[in-house]
Every structure is written in C-alpha cells, then in structure tokens.
C-alpha cells in the first residue's frame, strides 16, 4: 500500500546479503529520479501493509521518499543463502 504522498519504488533485483544471513539487498527503481537505488531489507517478509517499508529519498531535494514494493516477486519468501563453507581444496 502506498499513499499519494509516498509513491511506490518497485524492486528490480534482489540478492541475499552475505554479511547478514536472512537479510536481502535490493535495487529499486526510484519514482523520483528514475534511477536505481540500493537498499538493505532485514528479511524477505513484507510488512503488514504488503510493502518492504519506507525509505527516504536522498536523490532529490524533495522531502519524503517512497515505499519499497515487489510487484514482480523479486524477493523470495526463503531466498537461498550464500554458502559460508569454504570451497573444497
């Protein structure tokens, strides 16, 4: 869910965060400047409103920001986590 004040920023790519198991790194399409911005998500589960939370826009001098959304299903409910086991010699 978004409001007129805060538009949606759809996720264009997602990958596991190697440093924080369970966290996700996403790229969104910014509705304010039309460029890609990278954000971290604490988990692959959306908030109760169906979004992945509000983010402040630092790309413009506008106040506010946007809500991170996933209309294309880029974030999996249980994404594969990077291996922490070193490769076999």
Phi and psi restraints in degrees (value plus and minus 20) as a CYANA .aco file:
   2 UNK   PHI    -150.6  -110.6
   2 UNK   PSI     148.3   188.3
   3 UNK   PHI    -140.4  -100.4
   3 UNK   PSI     147.0   187.0
   4 UNK   PHI     -79.8   -39.8
   4 UNK   PSI     -49.9    -9.9
   5 UNK   PHI     -94.5   -54.5
   5 UNK   PSI     -52.9   -12.9
   6 UNK   PHI    -145.1  -105.1
   6 UNK   PSI      85.6   125.6
   7 UNK   PHI     -95.6   -55.6
   7 UNK   PSI     152.4   192.4
   8 UNK   PHI    -106.6   -66.6
   8 UNK   PSI     122.2   162.2
   9 UNK   PHI    -139.3   -99.3
   9 UNK   PSI      80.4   120.4
  10 UNK   PHI     -90.8   -50.8
  10 UNK   PSI     122.6   162.6
  11 UNK   PHI     -92.0   -52.0
  11 UNK   PSI     111.8   151.8
  12 UNK   PHI    -126.2   -86.2
  12 UNK   PSI     -40.7    -0.7
  13 UNK   PHI    -177.4  -137.4
  13 UNK   PSI     135.1   175.1
  14 UNK   PHI    -167.6  -127.6
  14 UNK   PSI     124.9   164.9
  15 UNK   PHI    -171.1  -131.1
  15 UNK   PSI     136.1   176.1
  16 UNK   PHI     -84.2   -44.2
  16 UNK   PSI     128.8   168.8
  17 UNK   PHI    -109.7   -69.7
  17 UNK   PSI      96.2   136.2
  18 UNK   PHI     -85.5   -45.5
  18 UNK   PSI     -49.4    -9.4
  19 UNK   PHI    -104.5   -64.5
  19 UNK   PSI     -41.5    -1.5
  20 UNK   PHI    -152.7  -112.7
  20 UNK   PSI      70.9   110.9
  21 UNK   PHI     -73.0   -33.0
  21 UNK   PSI     113.6   153.6
  22 UNK   PHI      74.4   114.4
  22 UNK   PSI     -41.3    -1.3
  23 UNK   PHI    -105.2   -65.2
  23 UNK   PSI     139.5   179.5
  24 UNK   PHI    -146.7  -106.7
  24 UNK   PSI     124.1   164.1
  25 UNK   PHI    -127.8   -87.8
  25 UNK   PSI     105.9   145.9
  26 UNK   PHI    -143.9  -103.9
  26 UNK   PSI     133.6   173.6
  27 UNK   PHI    -131.4   -91.4
  27 UNK   PSI     112.5   152.5
  28 UNK   PHI    -137.4   -97.4
  28 UNK   PSI     136.6   176.6
  29 UNK   PHI    -112.0   -72.0
  29 UNK   PSI      89.0   129.0
  30 UNK   PHI     -88.6   -48.6
  30 UNK   PSI     105.2   145.2
  31 UNK   PHI     -95.4   -55.4
  31 UNK   PSI     -28.9    11.1
  32 UNK   PHI    -114.4   -74.4
  32 UNK   PSI     -62.2   -22.2
  33 UNK   PHI    -135.3   -95.3
  33 UNK   PSI     -27.6    12.4
  34 UNK   PHI      49.3    89.3
  34 UNK   PSI      -4.7    35.3
  35 UNK   PHI    -123.5   -83.5
  35 UNK   PSI     149.8   189.8
  36 UNK   PHI    -106.1   -66.1
  36 UNK   PSI     117.6   157.6
  37 UNK   PHI    -146.5  -106.5
  37 UNK   PSI     123.6   163.6
  38 UNK   PHI    -122.1   -82.1
  38 UNK   PSI     114.3   154.3
  39 UNK   PHI    -157.0  -117.0
  39 UNK   PSI     134.7   174.7
  40 UNK   PHI    -118.6   -78.6
  40 UNK   PSI     122.5   162.5
  41 UNK   PHI    -136.8   -96.8
  41 UNK   PSI     117.2   157.2
  42 UNK   PHI     -88.8   -48.8
  42 UNK   PSI     -42.6    -2.6
  43 UNK   PHI    -178.1  -138.1
  43 UNK   PSI     154.6   194.6
  44 UNK   PHI    -109.9   -69.9
  44 UNK   PSI     -13.7    26.3
  45 UNK   PHI    -117.2   -77.2
  45 UNK   PSI     106.8   146.8
  46 UNK   PHI     -90.4   -50.4
  46 UNK   PSI     142.0   182.0
  47 UNK   PHI     -89.7   -49.7
  47 UNK   PSI     153.9   193.9
  48 UNK   PHI     -82.1   -42.1
  48 UNK   PSI     -41.3    -1.3
  49 UNK   PHI    -108.8   -68.8
  49 UNK   PSI     -16.7    23.3
  50 UNK   PHI      67.8   107.8
  50 UNK   PSI     -22.3    17.7
  51 UNK   PHI    -122.8   -82.8
  51 UNK   PSI     156.8   196.8
  52 UNK   PHI    -126.5   -86.5
  52 UNK   PSI       6.6    46.6
  53 UNK   PHI      75.8   115.8
  53 UNK   PSI     149.6   189.6
  54 UNK   PHI    -110.1   -70.1
  54 UNK   PSI     122.3   162.3
  55 UNK   PHI    -148.6  -108.6
  55 UNK   PSI     123.6   163.6
  56 UNK   PHI    -100.7   -60.7
  56 UNK   PSI     116.9   156.9
  57 UNK   PHI    -104.8   -64.8
  57 UNK   PSI     101.6   141.6
  58 UNK   PHI    -125.4   -85.4
  58 UNK   PSI     -19.6    20.4
  59 UNK   PHI    -106.7   -66.7
  59 UNK   PSI     -35.5     4.5
  60 UNK   PHI    -151.9  -111.9
  60 UNK   PSI     152.3   192.3
  61 UNK   PHI    -110.2   -70.2
  61 UNK   PSI     -11.2    28.8
  62 UNK   PHI     -93.8   -53.8
  62 UNK   PSI     129.2   169.2
  63 UNK   PHI    -106.3   -66.3
  63 UNK   PSI     137.2   177.2
  64 UNK   PHI      84.7   124.7
  64 UNK   PSI    -162.8  -122.8
  65 UNK   PHI     150.8   190.8
  65 UNK   PSI    -157.1  -117.1
  66 UNK   PHI    -175.7  -135.7
  66 UNK   PSI     145.3   185.3
  67 UNK   PHI    -121.2   -81.2
  67 UNK   PSI     112.8   152.8
  68 UNK   PHI     -97.9   -57.9
  68 UNK   PSI     104.1   144.1
  69 UNK   PHI    -144.3  -104.3
  69 UNK   PSI     144.2   184.2
  70 UNK   PHI    -154.4  -114.4
  70 UNK   PSI      44.2    84.2
  71 UNK   PHI     -86.2   -46.2
  71 UNK   PSI     -45.0    -5.0
  72 UNK   PHI    -115.1   -75.1
  72 UNK   PSI     -19.3    20.7
  73 UNK   PHI      50.2    90.2
  73 UNK   PSI      18.2    58.2
  74 UNK   PHI     -88.9   -48.9
  74 UNK   PSI     -51.5   -11.5
  75 UNK   PHI    -113.3   -73.3
  75 UNK   PSI     100.0   140.0
  76 UNK   PHI    -103.1   -63.1
  76 UNK   PSI     131.0   171.0
  77 UNK   PHI     -79.4   -39.4
  77 UNK   PSI     -60.7   -20.7
  78 UNK   PHI    -152.6  -112.6
  78 UNK   PSI      59.3    99.3
  79 UNK   PHI     -86.5   -46.5
  79 UNK   PSI     130.5   170.5
  80 UNK   PHI     -84.3   -44.3
  80 UNK   PSI     118.2   158.2
  81 UNK   PHI    -115.7   -75.7
  81 UNK   PSI     126.6   166.6
  82 UNK   PHI     -83.4   -43.4
  82 UNK   PSI     127.7   167.7
  83 UNK   PHI     -90.1   -50.1
  83 UNK   PSI     117.8   157.8
  84 UNK   PHI    -123.0   -83.0
  84 UNK   PSI     -19.6    20.4
  85 UNK   PHI    -108.0   -68.0
  85 UNK   PSI     108.2   148.2
  86 UNK   PHI     -84.8   -44.8
  86 UNK   PSI     130.0   170.0
  87 UNK   PHI     -81.1   -41.1
  87 UNK   PSI     128.1   168.1
  88 UNK   PHI     -88.5   -48.5
  88 UNK   PSI     123.2   163.2
